[in-house]
Amino acid sequence: MKREIKERTILDRFAEDFADIVKKHAKYIIVSGFVVIAHGRSRGTEDVDMIIERIGKETFKTMHNDLLLAGFECIQSEDSDVIYDDYLKEKTSVRYIRKGHFLPEMELKLARDELDEYQITTRKKLPLTGLDLYFSSIEMNIAFKEELLTSEKDIDDAEHLRIIYSDELDEIRRLRLS
């Protein structure tokens, strides 16, 4: 099934432009609300959540510089040493925006644990979105929203994904029961 929406949203373009820079330096995944928005769920968000593999400071500095050259800036600091040492290394996310614009934001964080690393190694492009982006698997998105996040919005997001991917989720269930 192809994505029926022909025009990209501001959020779509922002995410793809940002990911085009990041992918030159690190593996990444898009998680959380943007996953369901990219699948047609109508709800608001002001940010896209991205987890990148753990990278060293020098690699981050190069990536940060490339983001600056591409027209992005980090809200927390201009100094890549501060961003890496005071935030990312301490497992705190940072937010990037396009220069001169407050929204949307890219919330960027390094993989924090084995679960984040697993999601990155099993990342997928999801053709139904029509976007050239890597996402964590649908199964992981549903599990996070239903088991960890559990807000009404997250439960509704999980239900939206269950409806869209019902055939695939049923096939997985059948294979596990065989």
PAVOLO-628723 format. One line per field, with one value per residue: residue in three letters; x, y, z of N, C-alpha, C, O in turn. Coordinates in steps of 0.2 Angstrom, whole numbers, plus 5000, padded with zeros to 4 digits. Example, Ala and Ser with C-alpha at 12.3 -4.5 7.8 and 13.67 -1.06 7.14 Angstrom:
marfi = (ALA;SER)
n.px = (5066;5064)
n.py = (4972;4989)
n.pz = (5039;5035)
ca.px = (5062;5068)
ca.py = (4978;4995)
ca.pz = (5039;5036)
c.px = (5066;5064)
c.py = (4984;5000)
c.pz = (5039;5039)
o.px = (5071;5067)
o.py = (4983;5006)
o.pz = (5042;5040)
//
This chain:
marfi = (MET;LYS;ARG;GLU;ILE;LYS;GLU;ARG;THR;ILE;LEU;ASP;ARG;PHE;ALA;GLU;ASP;PHE;ALA;ASP;ILE;VAL;LYS;LYS;HIS;ALA;LYS;TYR;ILE;ILE;VAL;SER;GLY;PHE;VAL;VAL;ILE;ALA;HIS;GLY;ARG;SER;ARG;GLY;THR;GLU;ASP;VAL;ASP;MET;ILE;ILE;GLU;ARG;ILE;GLY;LYS;GLU;THR;PHE;LYS;THR;MET;HIS;ASN;ASP;LEU;LEU;LEU;ALA;GLY;PHE;GLU;CYS;ILE;GLN;SER;GLU;ASP;SER;ASP;VAL;ILE;TYR;ASP;ASP;TYR;LEU;LYS;GLU;LYS;THR;SER;VAL;ARG;TYR;ILE;ARG;LYS;GLY;HIS;PHE;LEU;PRO;GLU;MET;GLU;LEU;LYS;LEU;ALA;ARG;ASP;GLU;LEU;ASP;GLU;TYR;GLN;ILE;THR;THR;ARG;LYS;LYS;LEU;PRO;LEU;THR;GLY;LEU;ASP;LEU;TYR;PHE;SER;SER;ILE;GLU;MET;ASN;ILE;ALA;PHE;LYS;GLU;GLU;LEU;LEU;THR;SER;GLU;LYS;ASP;ILE;ASP;ASP;ALA;GLU;HIS;LEU;ARG;ILE;ILE;TYR;SER;ASP;GLU;LEU;ASP;GLU;ILE;ARG;ARG;LEU;ARG;LEU;SER)
n.px = (5004;5003;5008;4995;4995;5001;5008;5021;5022;5026;5033;5036;5046;5055;5060;5065;5075;5084;5087;5094;5106;5111;5112;5124;5133;5129;5119;5101;5085;5067;5055;5040;5028;5028;5029;5016;5009;5015;5009;4996;4988;4978;4984;4991;5008;5024;5036;5049;5055;5071;5082;5099;5113;5126;5139;5155;5163;5170;5165;5152;5154;5157;5146;5137;5142;5139;5126;5123;5129;5119;5108;5102;5100;5105;5095;5100;5113;5127;5139;5147;5155;5149;5136;5138;5145;5138;5125;5121;5130;5127;5115;5104;5092;5093;5088;5085;5082;5076;5086;5081;5067;5055;5048;5046;5053;5068;5070;5084;5093;5106;5107;5102;5102;5102;5090;5087;5098;5095;5083;5088;5097;5087;5080;5068;5063;5047;5036;5023;5022;5028;5039;5057;5064;5071;5063;5059;5053;5036;5030;5038;5035;5021;5022;5029;5021;5009;5013;5023;5022;5008;4998;4982;4983;4994;4989;4979;4987;4994;4983;4979;4990;4989;4978;4981;4992;4986;4985;4999;5002;4994;4999;5012;5008;5001;5013;5020;5012;5012)
n.py = (4994;5011;5027;5039;5052;5065;5077;5083;5086;5100;5094;5081;5085;5092;5081;5072;5080;5083;5069;5066;5072;5066;5053;5051;5050;5042;5028;5029;5030;5034;5038;5036;5049;5054;5043;5038;5049;5050;5039;5043;5047;5059;5070;5082;5087;5094;5090;5079;5063;5057;5043;5040;5029;5026;5037;5043;5058;5066;5061;5066;5080;5083;5079;5088;5100;5098;5098;5112;5118;5114;5122;5120;5122;5120;5121;5120;5124;5132;5126;5112;5104;5106;5102;5088;5084;5089;5086;5075;5064;5063;5057;5065;5072;5083;5097;5101;5114;5122;5136;5151;5147;5142;5130;5115;5104;5094;5081;5074;5060;5050;5032;5024;5012;4994;4991;5002;5001;4989;4992;5000;4992;4984;4992;4999;5004;5011;5007;5012;5025;5032;5039;5042;5037;5029;5019;5013;4997;4992;4984;4987;5000;4999;4992;5000;5011;5005;4998;5005;5020;5023;5034;5041;5046;5039;5026;5027;5030;5018;5009;5014;5011;4997;4994;4999;4990;4977;4965;4961;4960;4950;4940;4938;4934;4922;4914;4913;4905;4894)
n.pz = (5000;4996;5002;5003;5004;4996;4997;5007;5025;5036;5047;5042;5032;5039;5048;5039;5033;5044;5048;5036;5038;5050;5048;5041;5051;5061;5066;5067;5075;5073;5085;5095;5096;5082;5074;5074;5068;5056;5050;5048;5058;5066;5075;5086;5087;5093;5091;5085;5090;5091;5093;5093;5090;5102;5101;5099;5106;5097;5085;5087;5087;5074;5068;5074;5069;5055;5056;5060;5048;5039;5043;5055;5073;5090;5104;5118;5118;5109;5109;5105;5114;5126;5124;5122;5133;5145;5142;5133;5136;5149;5148;5145;5134;5120;5111;5094;5082;5067;5061;5067;5068;5080;5081;5071;5083;5085;5096;5102;5107;5114;5113;5127;5134;5134;5127;5120;5111;5105;5098;5088;5081;5075;5067;5055;5039;5036;5025;5023;5028;5018;5019;5020;5031;5046;5058;5074;5077;5073;5082;5094;5096;5099;5110;5119;5120;5126;5137;5144;5143;5143;5144;5139;5126;5122;5122;5113;5102;5100;5097;5085;5077;5079;5071;5058;5055;5057;5049;5048;5062;5066;5058;5064;5077;5073;5069;5080;5088;5081)
ca.px = (5000;5007;5005;4990;4996;5006;5012;5025;5020;5032;5036;5040;5052;5060;5062;5069;5081;5088;5090;5099;5113;5113;5113;5131;5137;5126;5112;5096;5078;5062;5051;5035;5022;5029;5028;5009;5007;5017;5004;4990;4984;4978;4985;4997;5015;5029;5043;5051;5060;5076;5088;5105;5118;5131;5144;5160;5163;5173;5160;5146;5156;5157;5138;5134;5144;5136;5119;5124;5129;5113;5103;5099;5104;5104;5092;5103;5120;5130;5145;5146;5157;5144;5130;5140;5147;5133;5118;5120;5134;5123;5108;5099;5091;5094;5083;5087;5077;5079;5088;5075;5061;5055;5045;5046;5060;5070;5073;5089;5096;5110;5105;5103;5102;5102;5084;5088;5102;5091;5078;5092;5099;5081;5076;5065;5059;5040;5034;5016;5023;5030;5045;5064;5066;5071;5059;5059;5048;5029;5029;5041;5031;5015;5023;5031;5015;5004;5016;5027;5019;5001;4993;4977;4985;4998;4985;4975;4992;4995;4977;4980;4995;4986;4973;4985;4996;4983;4987;5006;5003;4991;5004;5017;5004;5001;5019;5022;5008;5013)
ca.py = (5000;5017;5033;5042;5059;5067;5083;5082;5091;5103;5089;5076;5088;5093;5075;5069;5084;5081;5063;5065;5074;5062;5046;5051;5049;5037;5025;5032;5028;5039;5034;5040;5052;5055;5037;5037;5054;5048;5034;5046;5048;5066;5073;5087;5087;5099;5088;5072;5060;5053;5040;5038;5025;5029;5039;5047;5065;5069;5060;5070;5086;5083;5079;5094;5105;5097;5101;5119;5120;5113;5127;5118;5124;5116;5125;5121;5127;5131;5123;5105;5101;5107;5098;5081;5082;5091;5083;5068;5059;5062;5053;5070;5074;5090;5099;5105;5118;5126;5142;5156;5144;5139;5124;5110;5102;5087;5079;5070;5057;5044;5026;5024;5006;4988;4991;5007;4998;4983;4995;5003;4986;4981;4997;4998;5009;5009;5010;5015;5032;5036;5043;5039;5037;5023;5019;5007;4992;4994;4980;4990;5006;4998;4989;5006;5015;5002;4995;5010;5027;5022;5039;5040;5048;5034;5020;5028;5029;5010;5006;5016;5006;4990;4994;4999;4984;4971;4959;4959;4958;4944;4935;4937;4930;4915;4911;4912;4900;4887)
ca.pz = (5000;4995;5005;4999;5005;4991;5000;5014;5030;5038;5051;5037;5029;5045;5050;5033;5032;5050;5047;5031;5041;5056;5045;5039;5057;5066;5065;5071;5074;5075;5090;5099;5092;5075;5071;5072;5064;5049;5048;5046;5064;5066;5082;5086;5091;5091;5091;5083;5095;5088;5097;5089;5093;5106;5097;5103;5106;5091;5080;5088;5086;5067;5066;5076;5064;5049;5057;5059;5041;5036;5045;5062;5079;5096;5109;5124;5118;5102;5110;5105;5120;5132;5122;5123;5140;5150;5141;5130;5140;5155;5146;5144;5127;5117;5105;5088;5078;5061;5064;5066;5069;5086;5080;5075;5087;5085;5102;5101;5113;5113;5116;5134;5137;5129;5124;5114;5106;5101;5093;5083;5077;5072;5064;5049;5035;5036;5018;5023;5029;5012;5022;5019;5038;5050;5064;5078;5074;5075;5089;5099;5097;5102;5117;5123;5122;5130;5143;5148;5143;5145;5144;5135;5120;5120;5121;5106;5097;5100;5094;5078;5074;5078;5066;5052;5054;5060;5046;5050;5069;5066;5055;5069;5082;5071;5068;5087;5091;5077)
c.px = (5004;5004;5001;4992;5002;5011;5015;5022;5027;5036;5040;5046;5057;5063;5067;5076;5086;5091;5095;5106;5115;5115;5121;5135;5135;5120;5107;5089;5073;5057;5045;5030;5022;5027;5020;5006;5009;5013;4997;4986;4984;4978;4991;5003;5019;5036;5043;5056;5064;5081;5093;5109;5123;5137;5149;5160;5165;5168;5154;5148;5155;5150;5135;5136;5140;5128;5118;5124;5123;5107;5100;5103;5101;5101;5097;5110;5122;5136;5144;5149;5152;5138;5132;5141;5142;5126;5118;5124;5130;5116;5102;5098;5092;5089;5086;5081;5080;5081;5082;5068;5061;5052;5046;5053;5061;5073;5077;5092;5101;5106;5107;5105;5102;5095;5084;5092;5099;5086;5082;5095;5093;5077;5073;5063;5052;5037;5027;5017;5025;5036;5052;5067;5067;5067;5060;5053;5041;5028;5032;5037;5025;5017;5025;5025;5010;5007;5020;5024;5012;4996;4988;4979;4990;4994;4981;4980;4993;4989;4977;4985;4993;4982;4976;4989;4993;4985;4994;5006;4999;4995;5009;5014;5003;5007;5021;5018;5009;5018)
c.py = (5006;5022;5037;5050;5061;5073;5081;5088;5094;5098;5084;5079;5089;5087;5072;5074;5083;5075;5062;5067;5068;5055;5045;5050;5044;5034;5028;5028;5034;5035;5039;5043;5052;5049;5036;5043;5053;5043;5037;5048;5056;5068;5078;5085;5092;5097;5081;5069;5055;5050;5038;5033;5029;5031;5043;5054;5068;5067;5065;5077;5087;5083;5085;5100;5104;5099;5108;5121;5119;5117;5125;5121;5121;5122;5126;5124;5127;5127;5115;5101;5101;5102;5091;5080;5083;5088;5076;5063;5058;5059;5058;5072;5081;5091;5103;5108;5120;5133;5147;5154;5141;5131;5122;5109;5095;5085;5073;5067;5051;5038;5026;5017;5000;4989;4996;5004;4993;4987;4998;4997;4983;4986;4996;5004;5007;5012;5014;5022;5036;5040;5039;5040;5030;5024;5013;5003;4994;4990;4984;4997;5005;4996;4995;5010;5012;5000;5001;5017;5027;5028;5038;5041;5042;5027;5021;5028;5022;5007;5008;5012;4999;4989;4994;4993;4978;4965;4957;4957;4951;4938;4933;4932;4923;4911;4909;4906;4893;4883)
c.pz = (5000;4999;5001;4999;5001;4994;5007;5018;5032;5043;5047;5034;5034;5047;5045;5033;5038;5049;5042;5033;5046;5053;5042;5045;5061;5064;5070;5071;5076;5080;5092;5094;5085;5071;5069;5068;5057;5046;5048;5052;5065;5073;5082;5090;5089;5090;5088;5088;5091;5093;5092;5093;5097;5101;5101;5102;5100;5085;5081;5086;5078;5065;5068;5071;5058;5050;5057;5052;5037;5038;5052;5067;5085;5101;5115;5124;5110;5103;5110;5111;5125;5130;5124;5130;5145;5149;5139;5134;5147;5154;5146;5137;5126;5112;5100;5085;5072;5064;5062;5067;5076;5086;5072;5079;5085;5092;5101;5107;5111;5116;5123;5137;5131;5125;5118;5109;5102;5096;5087;5078;5073;5069;5057;5046;5035;5030;5018;5025;5023;5014;5021;5026;5041;5056;5068;5076;5077;5082;5095;5101;5101;5110;5122;5125;5126;5137;5148;5149;5146;5146;5139;5128;5117;5118;5114;5101;5095;5096;5087;5074;5074;5073;5059;5050;5057;5056;5048;5057;5070;5063;5061;5075;5080;5071;5075;5090;5087;5081)
o.px = (5009;4997;5003;4990;5008;5017;5012;5021;5032;5042;5045;5051;5063;5070;5073;5081;5092;5097;5099;5111;5121;5120;5123;5141;5139;5116;5109;5088;5075;5056;5045;5028;5017;5025;5019;5002;5005;5013;4992;4980;4989;4973;4995;5003;5019;5040;5038;5061;5062;5084;5092;5109;5124;5140;5147;5156;5162;5167;5151;5144;5153;5148;5131;5131;5138;5126;5114;5121;5122;5101;5094;5109;5095;5104;5097;5112;5120;5139;5141;5147;5151;5136;5128;5138;5141;5122;5116;5121;5131;5112;5097;5103;5092;5087;5089;5076;5086;5077;5080;5064;5065;5053;5046;5058;5057;5078;5075;5094;5099;5103;5113;5108;5102;5095;5082;5091;5100;5086;5080;5094;5094;5071;5076;5061;5051;5035;5026;5012;5024;5038;5052;5072;5063;5068;5063;5048;5040;5024;5029;5036;5023;5013;5023;5024;5007;5003;5020;5024;5011;4991;4988;4977;4989;4996;4981;4979;4993;4990;4975;4983;4994;4981;4975;4989;4996;4986;4995;5009;5001;4995;5011;5017;5005;5007;5024;5021;5007;5020)
o.py = (5007;5022;5039;5054;5059;5072;5078;5094;5092;5098;5082;5076;5088;5086;5070;5071;5083;5074;5058;5065;5066;5052;5040;5048;5042;5037;5030;5024;5038;5029;5045;5040;5051;5049;5034;5042;5054;5042;5033;5050;5059;5068;5077;5081;5095;5101;5077;5073;5051;5054;5035;5033;5035;5026;5046;5057;5073;5072;5067;5081;5093;5087;5088;5104;5109;5102;5111;5126;5123;5117;5128;5123;5119;5127;5132;5128;5123;5125;5113;5096;5096;5099;5087;5075;5079;5087;5071;5057;5052;5059;5057;5073;5085;5086;5108;5105;5120;5136;5147;5158;5137;5127;5126;5112;5091;5088;5068;5071;5048;5039;5026;5017;5002;4987;4995;5005;4992;4984;4998;4998;4980;4985;4991;5009;5001;5018;5018;5026;5042;5044;5033;5043;5026;5029;5008;5006;4997;4993;4984;4998;5008;4998;4996;5012;5015;5000;5000;5020;5031;5027;5033;5037;5040;5024;5016;5025;5020;5003;5004;5010;4996;4984;4990;4990;4973;4960;4951;4952;4947;4933;4927;4928;4918;4905;4904;4902;4888;4878)
o.pz = (5004;5000;4995;4994;5002;4992;5011;5016;5030;5042;5049;5035;5033;5048;5047;5032;5037;5050;5042;5031;5046;5055;5041;5044;5065;5060;5075;5066;5081;5078;5091;5089;5081;5065;5063;5063;5052;5040;5047;5051;5065;5077;5077;5094;5083;5088;5087;5089;5087;5097;5087;5099;5095;5098;5107;5098;5097;5081;5076;5083;5076;5060;5064;5069;5055;5045;5054;5050;5032;5036;5053;5066;5085;5102;5118;5129;5106;5097;5114;5112;5129;5135;5127;5133;5150;5153;5142;5135;5149;5159;5148;5133;5131;5109;5102;5084;5071;5067;5056;5066;5078;5090;5068;5077;5085;5094;5099;5112;5106;5121;5125;5143;5125;5119;5113;5103;5096;5090;5082;5072;5068;5067;5054;5049;5033;5030;5014;5024;5023;5010;5023;5027;5039;5060;5065;5073;5082;5086;5100;5107;5106;5114;5127;5131;5131;5142;5154;5154;5150;5149;5135;5123;5111;5113;5110;5095;5089;5091;5082;5069;5069;5069;5055;5045;5059;5059;5049;5059;5074;5066;5061;5077;5083;5072;5076;5094;5089;5078)
//
